Amino acid sequence: MSSDVIQLLIQSFPRILLPGLLMTIPLTLIAFALALVIAVITALIQYARVPVLRQIARFYIWIIRGTPLLVQLMVGYYGPSAFGFHPNGFTVAVAVFAINEGAYCAETIRGSIEGVPKGQLEAGSCVGMSYMQIMWHIVLPQAFRTAFPALSNSIIGMVKDTSLASNITVTEMFLATRQIAGRTYQFLPLYLEVAFVYLIFSTVMTWIQRWGEKKLSRYEGRQPVAARRKRS
């Protein structure tokens, strides 16, 4: 590798990292937070087996999981222009990523909810708790602990998928890299550099995931002790 290329990589690194910190990470966090809200609502609708709403939820999951994310971004960005409305690229990206990830997370959360023993729902009902109180205080906390590894993998995957937002003019770090590569014609070194930055972000989030799993395992390990104290 020539000294000119090395110099280019040194100069371009902060110009790639900054959009990652200011655009990629905020896009991921906002979209994933909204995705969790969508996922919980969709999972609860399916779990409660409300006839019409359950069919709507299943249709939503079928459509989203059956179409590519890139196509969804294009439809979300160019679709409103047919009605004279030109949305901001970042707003469209947040909405599309949230709707897309919400469909996948809904199935993860639904499976975790169904894994909670039915006896706990009956116990909550016996002490006078309403259905929503049982879900909020008993079922969902346990379901989220079970779903935590899968949800963590989803947010790590979303960090990498944000590169698709460059197709709708969102200036995240992949688009910044493409712009630099277009001016310098050093495509391979720059794309390897942005891959390294994505790897850094993913590694940090993997460390956070492991830390969270350790915290949850310690919490679950203390539960039997707490329960014995309560019974005594």
Secondary structure as the mmCIF struct_conf table of DSSP 4:
data_model
#
loop_
_struct_conf.conf_type_id
_struct_conf.id
_struct_conf.beg_label_comp_id
_struct_conf.beg_label_asym_id
_struct_conf.beg_label_seq_id
_struct_conf.end_label_comp_id
_struct_conf.end_label_asym_id
_struct_conf.end_label_seq_id
HELX_RH_AL_P HELX_RH_AL_P1 SER A 3 PRO A 19
HELX_RH_PI_P HELX_RH_PI_P1 GLY A 20 THR A 24
HELX_RH_AL_P HELX_RH_AL_P2 ILE A 25 ALA A 48
TURN_TY1_P TURN_TY1_P1 ARG A 49 ARG A 49
HELX_RH_AL_P HELX_RH_AL_P3 PRO A 51 ARG A 65
TURN_TY1_P TURN_TY1_P2 GLY A 66 GLY A 66
BEND BEND1 THR A 67 THR A 67
HELX_RH_AL_P HELX_RH_AL_P4 LEU A 69 TYR A 78
TURN_TY1_P TURN_TY1_P3 GLY A 79 GLY A 79
HELX_RH_3T_P HELX_RH_3T_P1 PRO A 80 PHE A 83
TURN_TY1_P TURN_TY1_P4 GLY A 84 GLY A 84
HELX_RH_AL_P HELX_RH_AL_P5 GLY A 89 GLU A 114
TURN_TY1_P TURN_TY1_P5 GLY A 115 GLY A 115
BEND BEND2 VAL A 116 VAL A 116
HELX_RH_AL_P HELX_RH_AL_P6 LYS A 118 CYS A 126
TURN_TY1_P TURN_TY1_P6 VAL A 127 GLY A 128
HELX_RH_AL_P HELX_RH_AL_P7 TYR A 131 ILE A 134
HELX_RH_PI_P HELX_RH_PI_P2 MET A 135 VAL A 139
HELX_RH_AL_P HELX_RH_AL_P8 LEU A 140 ASP A 161
HELX_RH_3T_P HELX_RH_3T_P2 THR A 162 ILE A 168
TURN_TY1_P TURN_TY1_P7 THR A 169 THR A 169
HELX_RH_AL_P HELX_RH_AL_P9 MET A 173 THR A 184
HELX_RH_AL_P HELX_RH_AL_P10 PHE A 187 ARG A 231
#
